[in-house]
């Protein structure tokens, strides 16, 4: 199989496409043939040597999420059959023609999501849902999302609205604010967002998706008993916190990551996500935002999109190898294989296809 690999620590010059053996199937695992693959800022940090994969996962094949048809199932798998569409989390290796995943860290893709949108959903929505759950957001609460235009931000806006919260989002780009507002938030620049939540009596929950630059405003804008969840920050970010301000508000600051969690915790989160968030996709109440599709033969271009600015939360490669995946699915089902030829994706020229953006969230194609 072909996959995106990092040939060392460094810049985009380290990104390449190589042939690797297909993954060996475990008893409670499935193999997915994803037609699209998500690219997240964490993949860029991994390439820079700042975000290693958990033990037991490919060290040089990026990709934190997977979505696509199941082409093989382990002997102990009961939730999926060959041909089912699944999406969820992996510790690494998501940017490959065949992706190994644990059954418990996957749920079924609702019919309302096409393959491209499904590929942009798991990491962003699971990160947002996990942070909101840790903060204990309730109906009627005020939720402030700093960095509301990215993948996690747009997911948090939609989940917060679905839970009955009043959502305020800060978005630096004036051009992108109307699109985030369409998702159900009051959207302004950061200073105006802080002022707005103070008018509302303070934020019960703040999701910080940008970093240290907002910390002083966050503390000043918390309601009594408010919770500030730091979901993202630049490596080396430091912030000064006035302890008396935190104490007087009886507030809490939480830090969170997703990739390094123990498998049991991630499995429980994914299953709860399946029960509470996936129905929002099925009903049309939520969707993953996407901006751009990038050809599989252009992994360095996708890496550039993911790292061009802190606003870009995700990209998705779109696969040129649909025929190859279709053959694999037919073989898994016992159908007669058909011949088809493919050329080396590493030699192909970029051929991006535009998607109508609803936020600053890229979708790239393999």
N, C-alpha and C positions, 0 to 999 in steps of 0.2 A: 504494500500500500504506500501511497505518497502522503507526506505530512510536512507541515511547516516545522523547521528546527532552528534552534539558536546554536550557532557554531562557536560560541564563546560569549564572554561578557563584553558589552560595548554598545555601539550604535546600530543603526539600521543595516549596516554592512554585514552584521552577524546573522541576518535572517536569510534563510534559504529553504528550498524544497528538496527533500531527499526521499529515497525509498527505504522503508523499514518493514520488518516482518509484521504480519497481522497479530493483534493481541491474543494471548491464550485465554480461553474462556474458563472462569471459575464457576463453582456450583450455584452461587447466588448472584451471578453477574449476567449482564446482557451486552451484546455488541450492537452498536448503532452506526448506521451509515448516514451521517449528517449531510444534507445538501447545502447547508449554510453553517458557518461557525462564527461565534461571537469573538470579538477582540475588545479587551478591556484595558484600562490604564494599568491594572495589576500585571498584565502580560508585558507591558513596557518596563515596569519595575523589575520583573523577573529577568528580562534581557539585560538590564543594567546591574544585575547582581544584588538587588535590594528586596526581592520578594520570592524566596525559594519555594518550590512546591513541597507539600508534605512528604514524609518518607513513604516509599513504596510507589510513588507516581513518577512518570517520565521526567527526568531532570532537564531535558533539552527540547521537549515538545510542548509548546504553550497551549493554553486553552483551558478555561475554568468552568465551562458550561457546554452542554450538548443538547441538540434537538434533532430528531429525525426518525426514520423508520427503524424498527428493530429487525436485525437480520440473523441473530442467533441468540439463544437463551440457554442458561445453565440448567443442569438437571433439577435443581431445587427451586427454580423461579416459578412463581405462581401468579404474579400480577401482570405479566406481559406474555404475548405470543408473537411469533414472527409476523411482521406486517403492521403491528401496532405502532402508532406514533408516540414517542416518549420525549420528555425533556426534563432537565435537572442539572445537578452539579457533578463535576469531576475534579479531582485534585490536580490534574494536568492531563495533557495529551488530547485536548479537545479539538485541536486544529489538524485533524487527520481524516483519511478516508474511512477508517474504521476506529471507533472509540469504545473503549471498555468502560462500563459504569456499573455501580452497585444497584441492584433492584430497588433497594430502600431509599436511594437518593434520586429516584426518578418518579414522575407521575405522568399520566397520559395527557397528550396535547388535545385540547378541545377543538372541535371541527371549525370553530369560528376563527382560529389562528392559522394563517397560511405558513408555509415552511420558513419563509424569511422572517416574519414577525416572531414566530416561535423561537428562532435562534437568538433574537435580541432580548428575550424575556427573562430567562432563569436567573442569571447572576444579578441583574439590576433589581428585579422584583423581589427576589429572596433577600437581598441585602436590605432593601427598604422595609420589607415586612418584618424581618428579624429585628431591626432597630426600633421600629414602631412598637413591636411586641415587648421588647425589653423596657421601653419607656412607659408602658402601660397606658397608651393613648385610649381615651374613651369618648363616646359620643358627647358632643357639646364642648369638648376641649378645643383650645386654640393651638394649632400646629404651625410652627415656622420652619420652612425648608430653605436653608441657605444653599444656593446652587441648584435651584429648582429646574433648570433647563437640561440637565444631563440625564443619563439613563436612570440612575438611582433617584434623582430628584423628581423626574416626571412620574416614576413609579410611586414614590412616596406621596405625591400630590393626589394621585388617583386612589390609592389605598386609604389615605386619610379622609378624603371625601366620602368614600364608600362606608367608612366607619362612623360617619356622622360628625366629624371634626370640622371646625372652621379653619381653612388652610390659607396661610399667607406664604408667599414664596419670594425670595430675592433672586433676581436674574440680572447679571451685569449688562448683557446685550439688550439694548432697547428693541432691536429688531425681533428678538425671540420672545419677548414678554407676551405679546398677544397669543401666541401659540400655547404657551404654558397656561395662560388664563383660560383658554378653551377647555383645559382639563379640569378646571374647577377651583383655581386659586386666585386670590388677590395678588397681583404681581407688580413689584416695584424694584427699584435699586435697593441695595442693602440698608443704607441709612433710613430710607423711607419705610422699609419693611420693619425695622426695629421700632420706629416711631409708631407705626400702625398697630403692632401687637401690644405696645404699651397703652395705646388708646383703648384697646380691647380688654385691658386688665392684666396683660402679661401673657406670655406663652406658657402653656402647660407643658408642651414638649417642643424642643428645638432639635432638628437634625442638622448637624454641621457637616456639609459635604465639600467645603472649600479648604478650611484650615485655620491657622492661628490668627489671621487678619480679622476674623469676626469675633474673637473670644470676648473682648471687653464688651461689645454690644450685646452679645449673647447673655452674659451675666446680668447686665442692666435690664434686659428685656424679659427675664424669667418671671413668671408668676410665683406666688408663694407655693412652695412644694413642687416647683417646676423641675423638669428633667432635661438636661442637655446631653445629647448623644453625639459623640464625635465619631463619625463614620469614615472620614477621609481627611488627609492632611499630607502636605509635602514632606518627604524624608528630611528630618532635622528641624521641622517646625517647632518653635517654642512660643509659649504664651505666658503672660503674667496674669494671675488671677488674684483679685482683691478678696482675701478670705472673709472679711467681715461682710462684704456684699453677698457672698455665697451663704454665709451663716444666717444673715438676717432674712433671707428668702427661704431658708430651710430647703435649699435646692440640692440637686445631685448632678454630678458629671459622670457620665458613663463613656467608656471607650469600647469599641467593638471591631472585630474582624470576622470574616467568615471562612476563608480558605483553610486556616490552620486549626479549625475546630475538630474535636474528636468525631469519628464517623457516626457514632450513635447520636450525637447532638445534631449533626447535619441531616441525618436521616429523619429524625423527629421533626426538624424544621421543614424539610421538604414535604413530608406527609401532611403537616398542618397547613402549609402553603396550598397543597392540593385540595384540602377541604374548604379553605376560606378565601383564597385569592383566585385560583383557577376558575371557579364559577363566575368571577367578574369578567374574565376573558370570554367565557362561553355566552354570557348575556350581552356582551358588548359594552359593559360598564367600564372596562379598562383595556388598554392595549399597549404594547411596547412601541415606543417611538423610534423611528429610524430616519436616517438622512441620506446615506450614500451606499451604493453597492460597488464593491471592488473585486476585480477578477482574481481568481486563485493564483494566477501566475504573477501576481504583484504583491507578495507578502510584505515587501519593504514599504510599499505605498500604504498598505493598511496600517503598518506600524507608525508611519508618519502621521496618519489621520488620528490614531489613538493618542499620540504624544504631542500634537501640534499646539494644544493649549489645555489648560485645566478644565475648560468648559466641555470638552469632548469626552464623554463617558464611555462610549462603546462604538465599535465598528463590527461589521459582520462580513466575512468573506462569502461570496457566492460561488458554488462549485460548478466547474465546467464538466464534471464527470458524472452527470446524472445517468448517462447510459451505463456506465460501469456499475454504479450503485444499483440500478435496475436489474442488471444481470445477476449481481450478488443476491438480491432479494429473490429472484426467480430460482436460483440454485437452492437457496435455503428452503424454499417452498417445494422443491422437487420438480420445478418446471424445466423445460428444455432451454438451455442457454442459447443466446443469439450472438452472433459475431458483431462487434463494432470496434472501430479504431479510435484511439485518442492520441493526441500529441502531447509532448512533454509540456506540462504547465509552466515549468521554469522558463521555457523558451517563448511562451505566448506573451503578446503585448497587453498592457492594461486596457480593459474595455469596460469602464464603469458605466453603470446604468443608473440614472437618477431616480430617486424616490422623492415624493413630495414630503418635505420635512415637517414634523410637528414640533421639533425641538432640536437642540444641538446634540443629536445622538446619531452616530453613523451606523449604517449597516453595510458591511462589505461582503463581497461574494468570492467564493473560491472557484 
